[in-house]
């Protein structure tokens, strides 16, 4: 897992859990030339 992006995923998950938002997008990047990218779309139920 890309540590720099992990905090963004947790932040989105916390906002979904609190009811502030119903879905969110988080981005993480890593590698020597930042060539590895991860986009995560998170959505709560209900």
PQR file of N, CA, C, O and H, with PARSE charges and radii, in Angstrom:
ATOM      1  N   UNK A   1       0.858  -1.180   0.000 -0.4000 1.5000
ATOM      2  CA  UNK A   1       0.000   0.000   0.000 -0.0000 2.0000
ATOM      3  C   UNK A   1       0.891   1.226   0.000  0.5500 1.7000
ATOM      4  O   UNK A   1       1.959   1.240   0.613 -0.5500 1.4000
ATOM      5  N   UNK A   2       0.456   2.207  -0.665 -0.4000 1.5000
ATOM      6  CA  UNK A   2       1.195   3.459  -0.751 -0.0000 2.0000
ATOM      7  C   UNK A   2       0.851   4.316   0.468  0.5500 1.7000
ATOM      8  O   UNK A   2      -0.268   4.815   0.585 -0.5500 1.4000
ATOM      9  H   UNK A   2      -0.411   2.196  -1.163  0.4000 1.0000
ATOM     10  N   UNK A   3       1.800   4.480   1.358 -0.4000 1.5000
ATOM     11  CA  UNK A   3       1.529   5.129   2.640 -0.0000 2.0000
ATOM     12  C   UNK A   3       1.004   6.549   2.499  0.5500 1.7000
ATOM     13  O   UNK A   3       0.162   6.976   3.289 -0.5500 1.4000
ATOM     14  H   UNK A   3       2.709   4.075   1.263  0.4000 1.0000
ATOM     15  N   UNK A   4       1.486   7.285   1.506 -0.4000 1.5000
ATOM     16  CA  UNK A   4       1.029   8.667   1.337 -0.0000 2.0000
ATOM     17  C   UNK A   4      -0.449   8.730   0.970  0.5500 1.7000
ATOM     18  O   UNK A   4      -1.134   9.679   1.351 -0.5500 1.4000
ATOM     19  H   UNK A   4       2.170   6.938   0.864  0.4000 1.0000
ATOM     20  N   UNK A   5      -0.944   7.755   0.249 -0.4000 1.5000
ATOM     21  CA  UNK A   5      -2.347   7.744  -0.147 -0.0000 2.0000
ATOM     22  C   UNK A   5      -3.245   7.059   0.861  0.5500 1.7000
ATOM     23  O   UNK A   5      -4.462   7.242   0.834 -0.5500 1.4000
ATOM     24  H   UNK A   5      -0.387   6.985  -0.061  0.4000 1.0000
ATOM     25  N   UNK A   6      -2.658   6.269   1.756 -0.4000 1.5000
ATOM     26  CA  UNK A   6      -3.458   5.545   2.745 -0.0000 2.0000
ATOM     27  C   UNK A   6      -4.247   6.506   3.621  0.5500 1.7000
ATOM     28  O   UNK A   6      -5.402   6.229   3.944 -0.5500 1.4000
ATOM     29  H   UNK A   6      -1.670   6.120   1.778  0.4000 1.0000
ATOM     30  N   UNK A   7      -3.660   7.616   4.009 -0.4000 1.5000
ATOM     31  CA  UNK A   7      -4.353   8.590   4.849 -0.0000 2.0000
ATOM     32  C   UNK A   7      -5.561   9.165   4.129  0.5500 1.7000
ATOM     33  O   UNK A   7      -6.573   9.461   4.763 -0.5500 1.4000
ATOM     34  H   UNK A   7      -2.721   7.841   3.747  0.4000 1.0000
ATOM     35  N   UNK A   8      -5.471   9.328   2.811 -0.4000 1.5000
ATOM     36  CA  UNK A   8      -6.613   9.852   2.043 -0.0000 2.0000
ATOM     37  C   UNK A   8      -7.748   8.847   2.011  0.5500 1.7000
ATOM     38  O   UNK A   8      -8.915   9.231   2.089 -0.5500 1.4000
ATOM     39  H   UNK A   8      -4.649   9.087   2.296  0.4000 1.0000
ATOM     40  N   UNK A   9      -7.425   7.565   1.896 -0.4000 1.5000
ATOM     41  CA  UNK A   9      -8.468   6.531   1.900 -0.0000 2.0000
ATOM     42  C   UNK A   9      -9.162   6.473   3.253  0.5500 1.7000
ATOM     43  O   UNK A   9     -10.382   6.324   3.328 -0.5500 1.4000
ATOM     44  H   UNK A   9      -6.477   7.253   1.832  0.4000 1.0000
ATOM     45  N   UNK A  10      -8.386   6.592   4.315 -0.4000 1.5000
ATOM     46  CA  UNK A  10      -8.961   6.597   5.660 -0.0000 2.0000
ATOM     47  C   UNK A  10      -9.826   7.836   5.853  0.5500 1.7000
ATOM     48  O   UNK A  10     -10.895   7.755   6.458 -0.5500 1.4000
ATOM     49  H   UNK A  10      -7.395   6.713   4.254  0.4000 1.0000
ATOM     50  N   UNK A  11      -9.382   8.966   5.353 -0.4000 1.5000
ATOM     51  CA  UNK A  11     -10.156  10.206   5.470 -0.0000 2.0000
ATOM     52  C   UNK A  11     -11.505  10.075   4.761  0.5500 1.7000
ATOM     53  O   UNK A  11     -12.533  10.471   5.308 -0.5500 1.4000
ATOM     54  H   UNK A  11      -8.514   9.032   4.862  0.4000 1.0000
ATOM     55  N   UNK A  12     -11.504   9.523   3.552 -0.4000 1.5000
ATOM     56  CA  UNK A  12     -12.759   9.320   2.819 -0.0000 2.0000
ATOM     57  C   UNK A  12     -13.653   8.334   3.565  0.5500 1.7000
ATOM     58  O   UNK A  12     -14.856   8.562   3.692 -0.5500 1.4000
ATOM     59  H   UNK A  12     -10.668   9.201   3.107  0.4000 1.0000
ATOM     60  N   UNK A  13     -13.076   7.242   4.057 -0.4000 1.5000
ATOM     61  CA  UNK A  13     -13.858   6.249   4.797 -0.0000 2.0000
ATOM     62  C   UNK A  13     -14.480   6.859   6.051  0.5500 1.7000
ATOM     63  O   UNK A  13     -15.632   6.569   6.371 -0.5500 1.4000
ATOM     64  H   UNK A  13     -12.099   7.057   3.954  0.4000 1.0000
ATOM     65  N   UNK A  14     -13.734   7.694   6.758 -0.4000 1.5000
ATOM     66  CA  UNK A  14     -14.270   8.348   7.954 -0.0000 2.0000
ATOM     67  C   UNK A  14     -15.426   9.279   7.618  0.5500 1.7000
ATOM     68  O   UNK A  14     -16.412   9.334   8.353 -0.5500 1.4000
ATOM     69  H   UNK A  14     -12.798   7.929   6.498  0.4000 1.0000
ATOM     70  N   UNK A  15     -15.316  10.007   6.520 -0.4000 1.5000
ATOM     71  CA  UNK A  15     -16.397  10.911   6.112 -0.0000 2.0000
ATOM     72  C   UNK A  15     -17.641  10.135   5.704  0.5500 1.7000
ATOM     73  O   UNK A  15     -18.761  10.559   5.987 -0.5500 1.4000
ATOM     74  H   UNK A  15     -14.515   9.962   5.923  0.4000 1.0000
ATOM     75  N   UNK A  16     -17.448   9.005   5.041 -0.4000 1.5000
ATOM     76  CA  UNK A  16     -18.591   8.159   4.676 -0.0000 2.0000
ATOM     77  C   UNK A  16     -19.239   7.604   5.938  0.5500 1.7000
ATOM     78  O   UNK A  16     -20.462   7.616   6.077 -0.5500 1.4000
ATOM     79  H   UNK A  16     -16.537   8.660   4.811  0.4000 1.0000
ATOM     80  N   UNK A  17     -18.412   7.121   6.852 -0.4000 1.5000
ATOM     81  CA  UNK A  17     -18.923   6.537   8.100 -0.0000 2.0000
ATOM     82  C   UNK A  17     -19.690   7.559   8.940  0.5500 1.7000
ATOM     83  O   UNK A  17     -20.677   7.212   9.589 -0.5500 1.4000
ATOM     84  H   UNK A  17     -17.419   7.111   6.739  0.4000 1.0000
ATOM     85  N   UNK A  18     -19.244   8.808   8.931 -0.4000 1.5000
ATOM     86  CA  UNK A  18     -19.908   9.850   9.722 -0.0000 2.0000
ATOM     87  C   UNK A  18     -21.194  10.350   9.070  0.5500 1.7000
ATOM     88  O   UNK A  18     -21.981  11.051   9.706 -0.5500 1.4000
ATOM     89  H   UNK A  18     -18.442   9.090   8.405  0.4000 1.0000
ATOM     90  N   UNK A  19     -21.411   9.991   7.799 -0.4000 1.5000
ATOM     91  CA  UNK A  19     -22.609  10.437   7.099 -0.0000 2.0000
ATOM     92  C   UNK A  19     -22.435  11.767   6.390  0.5500 1.7000
ATOM     93  O   UNK A  19     -23.382  12.284   5.797 -0.5500 1.4000
ATOM     94  H   UNK A  19     -20.772   9.422   7.282  0.4000 1.0000
ATOM     95  N   UNK A  20     -21.239  12.323   6.444 -0.4000 1.5000
ATOM     96  CA  UNK A  20     -20.957  13.607   5.799 -0.0000 2.0000
ATOM     97  C   UNK A  20     -21.090  13.505   4.277  0.5500 1.7000
ATOM     98  O   UNK A  20     -21.573  14.430   3.625 -0.5500 1.4000
ATOM     99  H   UNK A  20     -20.469  11.903   6.926  0.4000 1.0000
ATOM    100  N   UNK A  21     -20.660  12.379   3.725 -0.4000 1.5000
ATOM    101  CA  UNK A  21     -20.768  12.113   2.283 -0.0000 2.0000
ATOM    102  C   UNK A  21     -21.229  10.672   2.089  0.5500 1.7000
ATOM    103  O   UNK A  21     -21.145   9.862   3.013 -0.5500 1.4000
ATOM    104  H   UNK A  21     -20.267  11.627   4.255  0.4000 1.0000
ATOM    105  N   UNK A  22     -21.716  10.351   0.893 -0.4000 1.5000
ATOM    106  CA  UNK A  22     -22.135   8.971   0.625 -0.0000 2.0000
ATOM    107  C   UNK A  22     -21.120   8.219  -0.227  0.5500 1.7000
ATOM    108  O   UNK A  22     -21.132   6.989  -0.262 -0.5500 1.4000
ATOM    109  H   UNK A  22     -21.784  11.009   0.143  0.4000 1.0000
ATOM    110  N   UNK A  23     -20.239   8.949  -0.918 -0.4000 1.5000
ATOM    111  CA  UNK A  23     -19.183   8.300  -1.703 -0.0000 2.0000
ATOM    112  C   UNK A  23     -18.023   9.259  -1.865  0.5500 1.7000
ATOM    113  O   UNK A  23     -18.175  10.474  -1.739 -0.5500 1.4000
ATOM    114  H   UNK A  23     -20.229   9.948  -0.890  0.4000 1.0000
ATOM    115  N   UNK A  24     -16.854   8.690  -2.147 -0.4000 1.5000
ATOM    116  CA  UNK A  24     -15.673   9.530  -2.309 -0.0000 2.0000
ATOM    117  C   UNK A  24     -14.611   8.845  -3.138  0.5500 1.7000
ATOM    118  O   UNK A  24     -14.676   7.640  -3.383 -0.5500 1.4000
ATOM    119  H   UNK A  24     -16.730   7.703  -2.249  0.4000 1.0000
ATOM    120  N   UNK A  25     -13.637   9.616  -3.566 -0.4000 1.5000
ATOM    121  CA  UNK A  25     -12.526   9.124  -4.381 -0.0000 2.0000
ATOM    122  C   UNK A  25     -11.226   9.446  -3.657  0.5500 1.7000
ATOM    123  O   UNK A  25     -11.049  10.549  -3.140 -0.5500 1.4000
ATOM    124  H   UNK A  25     -13.584  10.595  -3.368  0.4000 1.0000
ATOM    125  N   UNK A  26     -10.320   8.477  -3.626 -0.4000 1.5000
ATOM    126  CA  UNK A  26      -9.004   8.687  -3.025 -0.0000 2.0000
ATOM    127  C   UNK A  26      -7.936   8.285  -4.039  0.5500 1.7000
ATOM    128  O   UNK A  26      -8.135   7.353  -4.819 -0.5500 1.4000
ATOM    129  H   UNK A  26     -10.463   7.581  -4.046  0.4000 1.0000
ATOM    130  N   UNK A  27      -6.812   8.983  -4.029 -0.4000 1.5000
ATOM    131  CA  UNK A  27      -5.719   8.710  -4.961 -0.0000 2.0000
ATOM    132  C   UNK A  27      -4.434   8.496  -4.176  0.5500 1.7000
ATOM    133  O   UNK A  27      -4.136   9.231  -3.235 -0.5500 1.4000
ATOM    134  H   UNK A  27      -6.650   9.740  -3.396  0.4000 1.0000
ATOM    135  N   UNK A  28      -3.676   7.475  -4.577 -0.4000 1.5000
ATOM    136  CA  UNK A  28      -2.367   7.217  -3.986 -0.0000 2.0000
ATOM    137  C   UNK A  28      -1.370   7.023  -5.121  0.5500 1.7000
ATOM    138  O   UNK A  28      -1.728   6.542  -6.196 -0.5500 1.4000
ATOM    139  H   UNK A  28      -3.918   6.878  -5.342  0.4000 1.0000
ATOM    140  N   UNK A  29      -0.131   7.397  -4.880 -0.4000 1.5000
ATOM    141  CA  UNK A  29       0.910   7.223  -5.888 -0.0000 2.0000
ATOM    142  C   UNK A  29       2.202   6.802  -5.203  0.5500 1.7000
ATOM    143  O   UNK A  29       2.421   7.122  -4.035 -0.5500 1.4000
ATOM    144  H   UNK A  29       0.159   7.788  -4.006  0.4000 1.0000
ATOM    145  N   UNK A  30       3.045   6.096  -5.918 -0.4000 1.5000
ATOM    146  CA  UNK A  30       4.304   5.636  -5.353 -0.0000 2.0000
ATOM    147  C   UNK A  30       5.271   5.223  -6.447  0.5500 1.7000
ATOM    148  O   UNK A  30       4.960   5.320  -7.634 -0.5500 1.4000
ATOM    149  H   UNK A  30       2.866   5.836  -6.867  0.4000 1.0000
ATOM    150  N   UNK A  31       6.429   4.768  -6.045 -0.4000 1.5000
ATOM    151  CA  UNK A  31       7.461   4.374  -6.997 -0.0000 2.0000
ATOM    152  C   UNK A  31       8.504   5.466  -7.139  0.5500 1.7000
ATOM    153  O   UNK A  31       8.295   6.600  -6.710 -0.5500 1.4000
ATOM    154  H   UNK A  31       6.682   4.689  -5.081  0.4000 1.0000
ATOM    155  N   UNK A  32       9.618   5.118  -7.739 -0.4000 1.5000
ATOM    156  CA  UNK A  32      10.734   6.064  -7.867 -0.0000 2.0000
ATOM    157  C   UNK A  32      10.360   7.288  -8.689  0.5500 1.7000
ATOM    158  O   UNK A  32      10.788   8.400  -8.378 -0.5500 1.4000
ATOM    159  H   UNK A  32       9.788   4.196  -8.088  0.4000 1.0000
ATOM    160  N   UNK A  33       9.575   7.094  -9.723 -0.4000 1.5000
ATOM    161  CA  UNK A  33       9.151   8.219 -10.562 -0.0000 2.0000
ATOM    162  C   UNK A  33       7.642   8.433 -10.452  0.5500 1.7000
ATOM    163  O   UNK A  33       7.006   8.963 -11.364 -0.5500 1.4000
ATOM    164  H   UNK A  33       9.228   6.191  -9.976  0.4000 1.0000
ATOM    165  N   UNK A  34       7.088   8.012  -9.323 -0.4000 1.5000
ATOM    166  CA  UNK A  34       5.643   8.099  -9.083 -0.0000 2.0000
ATOM    167  C   UNK A  34       4.850   7.433 -10.204  0.5500 1.7000
ATOM    168  O   UNK A  34       3.809   7.934 -10.629 -0.5500 1.4000
ATOM    169  H   UNK A  34       7.604   7.582  -8.582  0.4000 1.0000
ATOM    170  N   UNK A  35       5.370   6.279 -10.683 -0.4000 1.5000
ATOM    171  CA  UNK A  35       4.750   5.599 -11.803 -0.0000 2.0000
ATOM    172  C   UNK A  35       3.612   4.676 -11.379  0.5500 1.7000
ATOM    173  O   UNK A  35       2.855   4.223 -12.237 -0.5500 1.4000
ATOM    174  H   UNK A  35       6.216   5.872 -10.337  0.4000 1.0000
ATOM    175  N   UNK A  36       3.465   4.385 -10.114 -0.4000 1.5000
ATOM    176  CA  UNK A  36       2.393   3.517  -9.630 -0.0000 2.0000
ATOM    177  C   UNK A  36       1.270   4.394  -9.088  0.5500 1.7000
ATOM    178  O   UNK A  36       1.490   5.216  -8.198 -0.5500 1.4000
ATOM    179  H   UNK A  36       4.081   4.753  -9.416  0.4000 1.0000
ATOM    180  N   UNK A  37       0.086   4.217  -9.618 -0.4000 1.5000
ATOM    181  CA  UNK A  37      -1.066   5.009  -9.192 -0.0000 2.0000
ATOM    182  C   UNK A  37      -2.204   4.092  -8.788  0.5500 1.7000
ATOM    183  O   UNK A  37      -2.403   3.033  -9.382 -0.5500 1.4000
ATOM    184  H   UNK A  37      -0.093   3.549 -10.341  0.4000 1.0000
ATOM    185  N   UNK A  38      -2.939   4.499  -7.785 -0.4000 1.5000
ATOM    186  CA  UNK A  38      -4.101   3.761  -7.315 -0.0000 2.0000
ATOM    187  C   UNK A  38      -5.233   4.755  -7.120  0.5500 1.7000
ATOM    188  O   UNK A  38      -5.090   5.746  -6.404 -0.5500 1.4000
ATOM    189  H   UNK A  38      -2.777   5.360  -7.302  0.4000 1.0000
ATOM    190  N   UNK A  39      -6.347   4.483  -7.758 -0.4000 1.5000
ATOM    191  CA  UNK A  39      -7.555   5.290  -7.584 -0.0000 2.0000
ATOM    192  C   UNK A  39      -8.580   4.391  -6.909  0.5500 1.7000
ATOM    193  O   UNK A  39      -8.844   3.287  -7.385 -0.5500 1.4000
ATOM    194  H   UNK A  39      -6.464   3.678  -8.340  0.4000 1.0000
ATOM    195  N   UNK A  40      -9.153   4.843  -5.821 -0.4000 1.5000
ATOM    196  CA  UNK A  40     -10.162   4.069  -5.104 -0.0000 2.0000
ATOM    197  C   UNK A  40     -11.441   4.883  -4.992  0.5500 1.7000
ATOM    198  O   UNK A  40     -11.420   6.039  -4.570 -0.5500 1.4000
ATOM    199  H   UNK A  40      -8.938   5.739  -5.433  0.4000 1.0000
ATOM    200  N   UNK A  41     -12.544   4.274  -5.369 -0.4000 1.5000
ATOM    201  CA  UNK A  41     -13.860   4.882  -5.202 -0.0000 2.0000
ATOM    202  C   UNK A  41     -14.536   4.129  -4.069  0.5500 1.7000
ATOM    203  O   UNK A  41     -14.758   2.922  -4.166 -0.5500 1.4000
ATOM    204  H   UNK A  41     -12.561   3.334  -5.711  0.4000 1.0000
ATOM    205  N   UNK A  42     -14.863   4.834  -2.999 -0.4000 1.5000
ATOM    206  CA  UNK A  42     -15.501   4.222  -1.841 -0.0000 2.0000
ATOM    207  C   UNK A  42     -16.927   4.725  -1.745  0.5500 1.7000
ATOM    208  O   UNK A  42     -17.201   5.896  -2.010 -0.5500 1.4000
ATOM    209  H   UNK A  42     -14.683   5.815  -2.920  0.4000 1.0000
ATOM    210  N   UNK A  43     -17.839   3.834  -1.363 -0.4000 1.5000
ATOM    211  CA  UNK A  43     -19.243   4.207  -1.243 -0.0000 2.0000
ATOM    212  C   UNK A  43     -19.848   3.473  -0.057  0.5500 1.7000
ATOM    213  O   UNK A  43     -19.590   2.287   0.153 -0.5500 1.4000
ATOM    214  H   UNK A  43     -17.617   2.883  -1.148  0.4000 1.0000
ATOM    215  N   UNK A  44     -20.656   4.188   0.714 -0.4000 1.5000
ATOM    216  CA  UNK A  44     -21.326   3.591   1.852 -0.0000 2.0000
ATOM    217  C   UNK A  44     -22.646   2.957   1.454  0.5500 1.7000
ATOM    218  O   UNK A  44     -23.202   3.270   0.401 -0.5500 1.4000
ATOM    219  H   UNK A  44     -20.866   5.150   0.543  0.4000 1.0000
ATOM    220  N   UNK A  45     -23.140   2.075   2.291 -0.4000 1.5000
ATOM    221  CA  UNK A  45     -24.430   1.435   2.059 -0.0000 2.0000
ATOM    222  C   UNK A  45     -25.512   2.221   2.779  0.5500 1.7000
ATOM    223  O   UNK A  45     -25.330   2.704   3.896 -0.5500 1.4000
ATOM    224  H   UNK A  45     -22.688   1.821   3.146  0.4000 1.0000
ATOM    225  N   UNK A  46     -26.647   2.330   2.097 -0.4000 1.5000
ATOM    226  CA  UNK A  46     -27.804   2.938   2.741 -0.0000 2.0000
ATOM    227  C   UNK A  46     -27.900   4.382   2.742  0.5500 1.7000
ATOM    228  O   UNK A  46     -28.861   4.936   3.275 -0.5500 1.4000
ATOM    229  H   UNK A  46     -26.795   1.938   1.189  0.4000 1.0000
TER
END
